[in-house]
């Protein structure tokens, strides 16, 4: 999947069913994710119950990613939302309970994630 395809997925998507955002908040949040995707050209990979989204570096990108992850922690409490840095690349890690990996699948779809086999020994 190309970076453009991933940005389009985020732009056209609805929040996942389990999301607790209100009807006005969902579209606004999705617009913020789209703007971030347009700016940071993310590459997303899903492995089991973990979604990793790696962004290209850019001014203000890490700050907006942190703000969005903080907001998602409020409405999607069933997932862990962590932001880190790998070299110059901001990285978002979204993790579901290992016993319910499908909970992260809708989020992975929004990012156009490539699905990879889970790491060896991972439940």
N, C-alpha and C positions, 0 to 999 in steps of 0.2 A: 504494500500500500504506500502511496506517495504522501509527502507532507501535505500537499494540497487536498488529497482525499481525506486525510485525518482532520484537517481544519473544517472541511465541509461536513463531516460526520458530527462534530461538536456543534456546528452552526445549526444544523437541521434537526437536532435531536431534542427529545423531551427528557426531563429529569426522570430517573428510574422510579418505578412504582413505589418503592419503599421510602422514597425521599419525602420529608415532611415540609418542604417549601410550600408556601401559599401560591395561589394562581397568578398573582402579579410578580412574586419573587422568582419563580422558576425561569421565566423567559429572560429576566434581567440577569440572573446568574449565568444562564447559558450564553448570553451575549458577552459577558466578561470572559468566560472560558474561550469563546471563539476569538475574541480579540487577543488573548494570550497565545492561542494556537497560531493565529496569523503572524504574530510577532516572533514567537519562539520556535516555530516549526518542529513540533514534538515528534519523537519516535517512541512508540509505546509497545511494550512486550508484556504478555500475560503468561505467567508460569504458575500453574496450580492456583493457589489462593492469593497470589501477589501480582500486582500490576505495577510496572515501572514505566514512568514517562520521563524521558530525557529531553530537555529543551536546549536550543542554541542559546548562547549567552547574549544578553542585551541589556541596555539601561532600564532599570526598574522592573525587569522581568522577575527576578527572584522575589522582590517585595510583593508584587501582585500574586505570584504563586503562593507565597506565605499567607497572604490575606485570603485568597480563595480556599486554601486548605483549612485555615482556621474557620471560615464560614461553613465549609462542608462538614467539619467535625460537629457542628451544631445540628445540622439537618440529617446527616447520614451517620449517626452514632454507632451503627452496626459495623462500620469499617474504621480502620485506623488510617489516618491521613498524615504522612510525614514528608517534610521537605528537607533535602540535603544538597550537598554540592559534590560533584565529581569533577575535579579540575575546575574549568570555567563553566561547566554545564550544571544548571540547576536541575534537580531530579525530584520528581514526585513519586512516592511509594504509597500505594493504596493496598491495604492488607485486610483480607477477610479472615474469619475464624477458619482454621484448616479443615474443620468438619463441615463447613458450608461454603466451599469455594465459589459456588454460583452467585453468591452475593456481590462479588466483585465483577462478574461477567458483564452486567449491563453497563457498568462504568467503563470497562475495557472496550466495549463496542463503541461507546461515545468517542473514544480516542482512536478508533480504528486499529486496535492493538493486534499484533501478530501473536498467535498462541504458540507457545513453546512447551515441550514436555517439562513437568515439574522436576526440580533437582532430585537426584538420587537420595533416598532416605526421607524425603519430605512427605508428610501425610497427605 
